[in-house]
């Protein structure tokens, strides 16, 4: 599967929650990315803790669906690599403003 980027399954994301909250860092992961919502069943996910937990394994974290540019900036500042949005032009403008600071 060389060159194929895969995302974590729901079970892998669920199994990452407690270790991420405890500050554990992964050195390797069987996936190249996490693609997760900011909330699951109405409960907020610890997105920054999850991003820190998988960063040393080279795993990118993408959050969906974020349409508020302020929320997108807050997530990028916490280490999230990507935002999926229904309004990509607004989100990209926010990213450009953030990177031009």
Backbone atoms as SQL, in Angstrom:
CREATE TABLE atoms (id INTEGER PRIMARY KEY, chain TEXT, resi INTEGER, resn TEXT, atom TEXT, x REAL, y REAL, z REAL);
INSERT INTO atoms VALUES
  (1, 'A', 1, 'UNK', 'N', 0.818, -1.189, 0.000),
  (2, 'A', 1, 'UNK', 'CA', 0.000, 0.000, 0.000),
  (3, 'A', 1, 'UNK', 'C', 0.863, 1.253, 0.000),
  (4, 'A', 2, 'UNK', 'N', 2.037, 1.155, -0.504),
  (5, 'A', 2, 'UNK', 'CA', 2.922, 2.311, -0.532),
  (6, 'A', 2, 'UNK', 'C', 2.266, 3.452, -1.305),
  (7, 'A', 3, 'UNK', 'N', 2.350, 4.629, -0.752),
  (8, 'A', 3, 'UNK', 'CA', 1.820, 5.803, -1.421),
  (9, 'A', 3, 'UNK', 'C', 0.334, 6.031, -1.219),
  (10, 'A', 4, 'UNK', 'N', -0.365, 5.112, -0.565),
  (11, 'A', 4, 'UNK', 'CA', -1.797, 5.270, -0.339),
  (12, 'A', 4, 'UNK', 'C', -2.001, 5.856, 1.050),
  (13, 'A', 5, 'UNK', 'N', -2.653, 7.013, 1.109),
  (14, 'A', 5, 'UNK', 'CA', -2.930, 7.641, 2.401),
  (15, 'A', 5, 'UNK', 'C', -4.311, 7.200, 2.854),
  (16, 'A', 6, 'UNK', 'N', -4.400, 6.745, 4.061),
  (17, 'A', 6, 'UNK', 'CA', -5.674, 6.288, 4.595),
  (18, 'A', 6, 'UNK', 'C', -6.010, 7.070, 5.856),
  (19, 'A', 7, 'UNK', 'N', -7.291, 7.096, 6.183),
  (20, 'A', 7, 'UNK', 'CA', -7.733, 7.748, 7.410),
  (21, 'A', 7, 'UNK', 'C', -8.051, 6.691, 8.461),
  (22, 'A', 8, 'UNK', 'N', -8.033, 7.112, 9.698),
  (23, 'A', 8, 'UNK', 'CA', -8.339, 6.203, 10.796),
  (24, 'A', 8, 'UNK', 'C', -9.803, 5.809, 10.760),
  (25, 'A', 9, 'UNK', 'N', -10.064, 4.594, 11.182),
  (26, 'A', 9, 'UNK', 'CA', -11.451, 4.140, 11.308),
  (27, 'A', 9, 'UNK', 'C', -12.070, 4.758, 12.564),
  (28, 'A', 10, 'UNK', 'N', -13.382, 4.654, 12.683),
  (29, 'A', 10, 'UNK', 'CA', -14.068, 5.156, 13.876),
  (30, 'A', 10, 'UNK', 'C', -13.497, 4.505, 15.135),
  (31, 'A', 11, 'UNK', 'N', -13.248, 3.210, 15.083),
  (32, 'A', 11, 'UNK', 'CA', -12.727, 2.500, 16.256),
  (33, 'A', 11, 'UNK', 'C', -11.347, 3.030, 16.645),
  (34, 'A', 12, 'UNK', 'N', -10.507, 3.323, 15.645),
  (35, 'A', 12, 'UNK', 'CA', -9.178, 3.856, 15.940),
  (36, 'A', 12, 'UNK', 'C', -9.269, 5.245, 16.559),
  (37, 'A', 13, 'UNK', 'N', -10.186, 6.069, 16.063),
  (38, 'A', 13, 'UNK', 'CA', -10.390, 7.400, 16.645),
  (39, 'A', 13, 'UNK', 'C', -10.881, 7.256, 18.077),
  (40, 'A', 14, 'UNK', 'N', -11.855, 6.405, 18.300),
  (41, 'A', 14, 'UNK', 'CA', -12.393, 6.185, 19.650),
  (42, 'A', 14, 'UNK', 'C', -11.296, 5.705, 20.600),
  (43, 'A', 15, 'UNK', 'N', -10.442, 4.797, 20.117),
  (44, 'A', 15, 'UNK', 'CA', -9.370, 4.269, 20.952),
  (45, 'A', 15, 'UNK', 'C', -8.269, 5.289, 21.208),
  (46, 'A', 16, 'UNK', 'N', -8.236, 6.362, 20.455),
  (47, 'A', 16, 'UNK', 'CA', -7.242, 7.411, 20.638),
  (48, 'A', 16, 'UNK', 'C', -7.644, 8.408, 21.719),
  (49, 'A', 17, 'UNK', 'N', -8.922, 8.492, 22.040),
  (50, 'A', 17, 'UNK', 'CA', -9.424, 9.531, 22.936),
  (51, 'A', 17, 'UNK', 'C', -8.746, 9.541, 24.306),
  (52, 'A', 18, 'UNK', 'N', -8.802, 8.467, 25.039),
  (53, 'A', 18, 'UNK', 'CA', -8.241, 8.447, 26.392),
  (54, 'A', 18, 'UNK', 'C', -6.727, 8.636, 26.369),
  (55, 'A', 19, 'UNK', 'N', -5.968, 7.909, 25.531),
  (56, 'A', 19, 'UNK', 'CA', -4.527, 8.167, 25.494),
  (57, 'A', 19, 'UNK', 'C', -4.191, 9.619, 25.146),
  (58, 'A', 20, 'UNK', 'N', -4.962, 10.229, 24.245),
  (59, 'A', 20, 'UNK', 'CA', -4.710, 11.634, 23.877),
  (60, 'A', 20, 'UNK', 'C', -4.947, 12.543, 25.073),
  (61, 'A', 21, 'UNK', 'N', -6.019, 12.301, 25.810),
  (62, 'A', 21, 'UNK', 'CA', -6.308, 13.120, 26.981),
  (63, 'A', 21, 'UNK', 'C', -5.264, 12.936, 28.078),
  (64, 'A', 22, 'UNK', 'N', -4.645, 11.771, 28.127),
  (65, 'A', 22, 'UNK', 'CA', -3.592, 11.506, 29.115),
  (66, 'A', 22, 'UNK', 'C', -2.222, 11.994, 28.645),
  (67, 'A', 23, 'UNK', 'N', -2.165, 12.525, 27.426),
  (68, 'A', 23, 'UNK', 'CA', -0.916, 13.092, 26.928),
  (69, 'A', 23, 'UNK', 'C', 0.015, 12.118, 26.246),
  (70, 'A', 24, 'UNK', 'N', -0.453, 10.914, 25.953),
  (71, 'A', 24, 'UNK', 'CA', 0.395, 9.949, 25.258),
  (72, 'A', 24, 'UNK', 'C', 0.624, 10.380, 23.818),
  (73, 'A', 25, 'UNK', 'N', 1.826, 10.129, 23.329),
  (74, 'A', 25, 'UNK', 'CA', 2.185, 10.463, 21.950),
  (75, 'A', 25, 'UNK', 'C', 2.453, 9.167, 21.186),
  (76, 'A', 26, 'UNK', 'N', 1.872, 9.075, 20.011),
  (77, 'A', 26, 'UNK', 'CA', 2.107, 7.900, 19.163),
  (78, 'A', 26, 'UNK', 'C', 3.368, 8.106, 18.347),
  (79, 'A', 27, 'UNK', 'N', 4.139, 7.064, 18.210),
  (80, 'A', 27, 'UNK', 'CA', 5.317, 7.113, 17.341),
  (81, 'A', 27, 'UNK', 'C', 4.990, 6.600, 15.952),
  (82, 'A', 28, 'UNK', 'N', 4.020, 5.694, 15.885),
  (83, 'A', 28, 'UNK', 'CA', 3.562, 5.142, 14.610),
  (84, 'A', 28, 'UNK', 'C', 2.061, 4.990, 14.662),
  (85, 'A', 29, 'UNK', 'N', 1.475, 4.998, 13.481),
  (86, 'A', 29, 'UNK', 'CA', 0.030, 4.798, 13.382),
  (87, 'A', 29, 'UNK', 'C', -0.249, 4.059, 12.077),
  (88, 'A', 30, 'UNK', 'N', -1.279, 3.237, 12.057),
  (89, 'A', 30, 'UNK', 'CA', -1.621, 2.491, 10.840),
  (90, 'A', 30, 'UNK', 'C', -2.409, 3.335, 9.836),
  (91, 'A', 31, 'UNK', 'N', -2.455, 4.642, 10.048),
  (92, 'A', 31, 'UNK', 'CA', -3.182, 5.549, 9.164),
  (93, 'A', 31, 'UNK', 'C', -2.359, 6.825, 9.019),
  (94, 'A', 32, 'UNK', 'N', -2.652, 7.580, 7.983),
  (95, 'A', 32, 'UNK', 'CA', -1.909, 8.810, 7.694),
  (96, 'A', 32, 'UNK', 'C', -2.685, 10.051, 8.093),
  (97, 'A', 33, 'UNK', 'N', -3.968, 9.892, 8.415),
  (98, 'A', 33, 'UNK', 'CA', -4.769, 11.064, 8.728),
  (99, 'A', 33, 'UNK', 'C', -5.934, 10.712, 9.631),
  (100, 'A', 34, 'UNK', 'N', -6.349, 11.708, 10.419),
  (101, 'A', 34, 'UNK', 'CA', -7.608, 11.653, 11.154),
  (102, 'A', 34, 'UNK', 'C', -8.529, 12.659, 10.492),
  (103, 'A', 35, 'UNK', 'N', -9.709, 12.269, 10.160),
  (104, 'A', 35, 'UNK', 'CA', -10.715, 13.162, 9.593),
  (105, 'A', 35, 'UNK', 'C', -11.932, 13.041, 10.500),
  (106, 'A', 36, 'UNK', 'N', -12.113, 14.062, 11.359),
  (107, 'A', 36, 'UNK', 'CA', -13.100, 13.944, 12.426),
  (108, 'A', 36, 'UNK', 'C', -13.930, 15.221, 12.565),
  (109, 'A', 37, 'UNK', 'N', -15.124, 15.106, 13.124),
  (110, 'A', 37, 'UNK', 'CA', -15.937, 16.294, 13.394),
  (111, 'A', 37, 'UNK', 'C', -15.511, 16.896, 14.735),
  (112, 'A', 38, 'UNK', 'N', -15.861, 18.160, 14.966),
  (113, 'A', 38, 'UNK', 'CA', -15.530, 18.764, 16.257),
  (114, 'A', 38, 'UNK', 'C', -16.335, 18.177, 17.424),
  (115, 'A', 39, 'UNK', 'N', -17.475, 17.570, 17.085),
  (116, 'A', 39, 'UNK', 'CA', -18.327, 16.959, 18.107),
  (117, 'A', 39, 'UNK', 'C', -18.739, 15.569, 17.648),
  (118, 'A', 40, 'UNK', 'N', -18.943, 14.703, 18.620),
  (119, 'A', 40, 'UNK', 'CA', -19.458, 13.378, 18.322),
  (120, 'A', 40, 'UNK', 'C', -20.642, 13.137, 19.248),
  (121, 'A', 41, 'UNK', 'N', -21.816, 12.900, 18.659),
  (122, 'A', 41, 'UNK', 'CA', -23.066, 12.693, 19.408),
  (123, 'A', 41, 'UNK', 'C', -23.291, 13.834, 20.399),
  (124, 'A', 42, 'UNK', 'N', -22.986, 15.061, 19.951),
  (125, 'A', 42, 'UNK', 'CA', -23.217, 16.239, 20.764),
  (126, 'A', 42, 'UNK', 'C', -22.112, 16.586, 21.745),
  (127, 'A', 43, 'UNK', 'N', -21.143, 15.717, 21.904),
  (128, 'A', 43, 'UNK', 'CA', -20.050, 15.967, 22.846),
  (129, 'A', 43, 'UNK', 'C', -18.826, 16.481, 22.099),
  (130, 'A', 44, 'UNK', 'N', -18.179, 17.539, 22.609),
  (131, 'A', 44, 'UNK', 'CA', -16.980, 18.040, 21.937),
  (132, 'A', 44, 'UNK', 'C', -15.830, 17.049, 22.054),
  (133, 'A', 45, 'UNK', 'N', -15.112, 16.879, 20.971),
  (134, 'A', 45, 'UNK', 'CA', -13.930, 16.025, 20.973),
  (135, 'A', 45, 'UNK', 'C', -12.712, 16.860, 21.348),
  (136, 'A', 46, 'UNK', 'N', -11.721, 16.270, 22.021),
  (137, 'A', 46, 'UNK', 'CA', -10.509, 16.993, 22.400),
  (138, 'A', 46, 'UNK', 'C', -9.565, 17.103, 21.199),
  (139, 'A', 47, 'UNK', 'N', -9.912, 17.959, 20.265),
  (140, 'A', 47, 'UNK', 'CA', -9.209, 18.031, 18.982),
  (141, 'A', 47, 'UNK', 'C', -7.731, 18.362, 19.133),
  (142, 'A', 48, 'UNK', 'N', -7.403, 19.330, 19.991),
  (143, 'A', 48, 'UNK', 'CA', -5.996, 19.686, 20.139),
  (144, 'A', 48, 'UNK', 'C', -5.202, 18.556, 20.784),
  (145, 'A', 49, 'UNK', 'N', -5.777, 17.878, 21.767),
  (146, 'A', 49, 'UNK', 'CA', -5.092, 16.739, 22.397),
  (147, 'A', 49, 'UNK', 'C', -4.902, 15.608, 21.386),
  (148, 'A', 50, 'UNK', 'N', -5.902, 15.381, 20.551),
  (149, 'A', 50, 'UNK', 'CA', -5.792, 14.325, 19.547),
  (150, 'A', 50, 'UNK', 'C', -4.719, 14.677, 18.518),
  (151, 'A', 51, 'UNK', 'N', -4.679, 15.941, 18.100),
  (152, 'A', 51, 'UNK', 'CA', -3.666, 16.372, 17.131),
  (153, 'A', 51, 'UNK', 'C', -2.260, 16.218, 17.713),
  (154, 'A', 52, 'UNK', 'N', -2.073, 16.617, 18.978),
  (155, 'A', 52, 'UNK', 'CA', -0.753, 16.466, 19.620),
  (156, 'A', 52, 'UNK', 'C', -0.374, 15.002, 19.741),
  (157, 'A', 53, 'UNK', 'N', -1.355, 14.154, 20.032),
  (158, 'A', 53, 'UNK', 'CA', -1.083, 12.736, 20.256),
  (159, 'A', 53, 'UNK', 'C', -0.547, 12.028, 19.012),
  (160, 'A', 54, 'UNK', 'N', -0.991, 12.446, 17.836),
  (161, 'A', 54, 'UNK', 'CA', -0.587, 11.755, 16.610),
  (162, 'A', 54, 'UNK', 'C', 0.466, 12.513, 15.790),
  (163, 'A', 55, 'UNK', 'N', 0.815, 13.724, 16.222),
  (164, 'A', 55, 'UNK', 'CA', 1.754, 14.553, 15.448),
  (165, 'A', 55, 'UNK', 'C', 3.104, 13.867, 15.263),
  (166, 'A', 56, 'UNK', 'N', 3.631, 13.236, 16.301),
  (167, 'A', 56, 'UNK', 'CA', 4.947, 12.605, 16.188),
  (168, 'A', 56, 'UNK', 'C', 4.927, 11.381, 15.281),
  (169, 'A', 57, 'UNK', 'N', 3.741, 10.864, 14.982),
  (170, 'A', 57, 'UNK', 'CA', 3.611, 9.748, 14.038),
  (171, 'A', 57, 'UNK', 'C', 3.409, 10.258, 12.618),
  (172, 'A', 58, 'UNK', 'N', 3.426, 11.584, 12.436),
  (173, 'A', 58, 'UNK', 'CA', 3.253, 12.159, 11.103),
  (174, 'A', 58, 'UNK', 'C', 1.834, 12.122, 10.587),
  (175, 'A', 59, 'UNK', 'N', 0.866, 12.031, 11.491),
  (176, 'A', 59, 'UNK', 'CA', -0.537, 11.947, 11.108),
  (177, 'A', 59, 'UNK', 'C', -1.134, 13.349, 11.034),
  (178, 'A', 60, 'UNK', 'N', -1.766, 13.674, 9.910),
  (179, 'A', 60, 'UNK', 'CA', -2.474, 14.939, 9.743),
  (180, 'A', 60, 'UNK', 'C', -3.871, 14.823, 10.329),
  (181, 'A', 61, 'UNK', 'N', -4.386, 15.941, 10.852),
  (182, 'A', 61, 'UNK', 'CA', -5.734, 15.958, 11.419),
  (183, 'A', 61, 'UNK', 'C', -6.571, 16.983, 10.654),
  (184, 'A', 62, 'UNK', 'N', -7.692, 16.516, 10.109),
  (185, 'A', 62, 'UNK', 'CA', -8.641, 17.340, 9.373),
  (186, 'A', 62, 'UNK', 'C', -9.959, 17.334, 10.122),
  (187, 'A', 63, 'UNK', 'N', -10.582, 18.511, 10.229),
  (188, 'A', 63, 'UNK', 'CA', -11.837, 18.639, 10.964),
  (189, 'A', 63, 'UNK', 'C', -12.952, 19.011, 9.988),
  (190, 'A', 64, 'UNK', 'N', -14.114, 18.395, 10.149),
  (191, 'A', 64, 'UNK', 'CA', -15.272, 18.678, 9.313),
  (192, 'A', 64, 'UNK', 'C', -16.506, 18.834, 10.178),
  (193, 'A', 65, 'UNK', 'N', -17.412, 19.503, 9.837),
  (194, 'A', 65, 'UNK', 'CA', -17.496, 20.553, 8.837),
  (195, 'A', 65, 'UNK', 'C', -17.430, 21.872, 9.592),
  (196, 'A', 66, 'UNK', 'N', -16.501, 22.745, 9.213),
  (197, 'A', 66, 'UNK', 'CA', -16.303, 24.026, 9.885),
  (198, 'A', 66, 'UNK', 'C', -16.579, 25.132, 8.873),
  (199, 'A', 67, 'UNK', 'N', -17.561, 25.970, 9.169),
  (200, 'A', 67, 'UNK', 'CA', -17.920, 27.066, 8.274),
  (201, 'A', 67, 'UNK', 'C', -17.620, 28.444, 8.867),
  (202, 'A', 68, 'UNK', 'N', -17.298, 28.496, 10.136),
  (203, 'A', 68, 'UNK', 'CA', -16.977, 29.756, 10.807),
  (204, 'A', 68, 'UNK', 'C', -15.471, 30.003, 10.702),
  (205, 'A', 69, 'UNK', 'N', -15.043, 31.093, 10.047),
  (206, 'A', 69, 'UNK', 'CA', -13.616, 31.339, 9.886),
  (207, 'A', 69, 'UNK', 'C', -12.881, 31.525, 11.212),
  (208, 'A', 70, 'UNK', 'N', -13.542, 32.071, 12.220),
  (209, 'A', 70, 'UNK', 'CA', -12.886, 32.220, 13.540),
  (210, 'A', 70, 'UNK', 'C', -12.596, 30.856, 14.151),
  (211, 'A', 71, 'UNK', 'N', -13.529, 29.926, 13.999),
  (212, 'A', 71, 'UNK', 'CA', -13.329, 28.562, 14.501),
  (213, 'A', 71, 'UNK', 'C', -12.193, 27.883, 13.739),
  (214, 'A', 72, 'UNK', 'N', -12.138, 28.086, 12.431),
  (215, 'A', 72, 'UNK', 'CA', -11.065, 27.499, 11.631),
  (216, 'A', 72, 'UNK', 'C', -9.702, 28.004, 12.093),
  (217, 'A', 73, 'UNK', 'N', -9.590, 29.313, 12.320),
  (218, 'A', 73, 'UNK', 'CA', -8.318, 29.890, 12.787),
  (219, 'A', 73, 'UNK', 'C', -7.951, 29.305, 14.147),
  (220, 'A', 74, 'UNK', 'N', -8.913, 29.217, 15.032),
  (221, 'A', 74, 'UNK', 'CA', -8.653, 28.635, 16.360),
  (222, 'A', 74, 'UNK', 'C', -8.131, 27.207, 16.237),
  (223, 'A', 75, 'UNK', 'N', -8.720, 26.423, 15.337),
  (224, 'A', 75, 'UNK', 'CA', -8.285, 25.039, 15.137),
  (225, 'A', 75, 'UNK', 'C', -6.876, 24.983, 14.547),
  (226, 'A', 76, 'UNK', 'N', -6.588, 25.800, 13.545),
  (227, 'A', 76, 'UNK', 'CA', -5.234, 25.810, 12.977),
  (228, 'A', 76, 'UNK', 'C', -4.208, 26.181, 14.033),
  (229, 'A', 77, 'UNK', 'N', -4.552, 27.143, 14.888),
  (230, 'A', 77, 'UNK', 'CA', -3.621, 27.549, 15.937),
  (231, 'A', 77, 'UNK', 'C', -3.399, 26.452, 16.961),
  (232, 'A', 78, 'UNK', 'N', -4.305, 25.497, 17.051),
  (233, 'A', 78, 'UNK', 'CA', -4.159, 24.362, 17.966),
  (234, 'A', 78, 'UNK', 'C', -3.472, 23.168, 17.313),
  (235, 'A', 79, 'UNK', 'N', -3.048, 23.307, 16.059),
  (236, 'A', 79, 'UNK', 'CA', -2.312, 22.228, 15.420),
  (237, 'A', 79, 'UNK', 'C', -3.073, 21.392, 14.421),
  (238, 'A', 80, 'UNK', 'N', -4.297, 21.783, 14.098),
  (239, 'A', 80, 'UNK', 'CA', -5.075, 21.072, 13.090),
  (240, 'A', 80, 'UNK', 'C', -4.531, 21.446, 11.710),
  (241, 'A', 81, 'UNK', 'N', -4.324, 20.451, 10.848),
  (242, 'A', 81, 'UNK', 'CA', -3.748, 20.726, 9.531),
  (243, 'A', 81, 'UNK', 'C', -4.774, 21.150, 8.488),
  (244, 'A', 82, 'UNK', 'N', -5.982, 20.628, 8.565),
  (245, 'A', 82, 'UNK', 'CA', -6.938, 20.906, 7.502),
  (246, 'A', 82, 'UNK', 'C', -8.351, 21.097, 8.005),
  (247, 'A', 83, 'UNK', 'N', -9.096, 21.886, 7.243),
  (248, 'A', 83, 'UNK', 'CA', -10.500, 22.164, 7.546),
  (249, 'A', 83, 'UNK', 'C', -11.326, 21.785, 6.321),
  (250, 'A', 84, 'UNK', 'N', -12.386, 21.039, 6.529),
  (251, 'A', 84, 'UNK', 'CA', -13.359, 20.753, 5.481),
  (252, 'A', 84, 'UNK', 'C', -14.557, 21.655, 5.738),
  (253, 'A', 85, 'UNK', 'N', -15.048, 22.317, 4.696),
  (254, 'A', 85, 'UNK', 'CA', -16.067, 23.339, 4.871),
  (255, 'A', 85, 'UNK', 'C', -17.067, 23.342, 3.721),
  (256, 'A', 86, 'UNK', 'N', -18.273, 23.838, 4.017),
  (257, 'A', 86, 'UNK', 'CA', -19.266, 24.085, 2.977),
  (258, 'A', 86, 'UNK', 'C', -19.008, 25.431, 2.300),
  (259, 'A', 87, 'UNK', 'N', -18.088, 26.219, 2.893),
  (260, 'A', 87, 'UNK', 'CA', -17.768, 27.552, 2.380),
  (261, 'A', 87, 'UNK', 'C', -16.246, 27.683, 2.248),
  (262, 'A', 88, 'UNK', 'N', -15.653, 26.944, 1.314),
  (263, 'A', 88, 'UNK', 'CA', -14.193, 26.920, 1.227),
  (264, 'A', 88, 'UNK', 'C', -13.559, 28.276, 0.934),
  (265, 'A', 89, 'UNK', 'N', -14.227, 29.150, 0.189),
  (266, 'A', 89, 'UNK', 'CA', -13.643, 30.460, -0.116),
  (267, 'A', 89, 'UNK', 'C', -13.441, 31.266, 1.169),
  (268, 'A', 90, 'UNK', 'N', -14.428, 31.275, 2.040),
  (269, 'A', 90, 'UNK', 'CA', -14.310, 32.009, 3.298),
  (270, 'A', 90, 'UNK', 'C', -13.219, 31.405, 4.181),
  (271, 'A', 91, 'UNK', 'N', -13.160, 30.102, 4.239),
  (272, 'A', 91, 'UNK', 'CA', -12.153, 29.429, 5.065),
  (273, 'A', 91, 'UNK', 'C', -10.755, 29.668, 4.498),
  (274, 'A', 92, 'UNK', 'N', -10.602, 29.622, 3.183),
  (275, 'A', 92, 'UNK', 'CA', -9.291, 29.883, 2.571),
  (276, 'A', 92, 'UNK', 'C', -8.859, 31.330, 2.798),
  (277, 'A', 93, 'UNK', 'N', -9.789, 32.272, 2.766),
  (278, 'A', 93, 'UNK', 'CA', -9.456, 33.663, 3.070),
  (279, 'A', 93, 'UNK', 'C', -8.953, 33.790, 4.512),
  (280, 'A', 94, 'UNK', 'N', -9.580, 33.091, 5.421),
  (281, 'A', 94, 'UNK', 'CA', -9.136, 33.109, 6.815),
  (282, 'A', 94, 'UNK', 'C', -7.738, 32.516, 6.932),
  (283, 'A', 95, 'UNK', 'N', -7.485, 31.454, 6.190),
  (284, 'A', 95, 'UNK', 'CA', -6.153, 30.820, 6.215),
  (285, 'A', 95, 'UNK', 'C', -5.101, 31.783, 5.667),
  (286, 'A', 96, 'UNK', 'N', -5.409, 32.476, 4.592),
  (287, 'A', 96, 'UNK', 'CA', -4.464, 33.443, 4.014),
  (288, 'A', 96, 'UNK', 'C', -4.159, 34.565, 4.997),
  (289, 'A', 97, 'UNK', 'N', -5.195, 35.066, 5.689),
  (290, 'A', 97, 'UNK', 'CA', -4.968, 36.112, 6.687),
  (291, 'A', 97, 'UNK', 'C', -4.105, 35.594, 7.833),
  (292, 'A', 98, 'UNK', 'N', -4.338, 34.354, 8.242),
  (293, 'A', 98, 'UNK', 'CA', -3.564, 33.758, 9.333),
  (294, 'A', 98, 'UNK', 'C', -2.092, 33.613, 8.946),
  (295, 'A', 99, 'UNK', 'N', -1.839, 33.117, 7.748),
  (296, 'A', 99, 'UNK', 'CA', -0.449, 32.879, 7.341),
  (297, 'A', 99, 'UNK', 'C', 0.283, 34.160, 6.966),
  (298, 'A', 100, 'UNK', 'N', -0.453, 35.253, 6.728),
  (299, 'A', 100, 'UNK', 'CA', 0.212, 36.504, 6.373),
  (300, 'A', 100, 'UNK', 'C', 0.536, 37.356, 7.609),
  (301, 'A', 101, 'UNK', 'N', 0.163, 36.904, 8.794),
  (302, 'A', 101, 'UNK', 'CA', 0.453, 37.649, 10.036),
  (303, 'A', 101, 'UNK', 'C', 1.939, 37.721, 10.276);
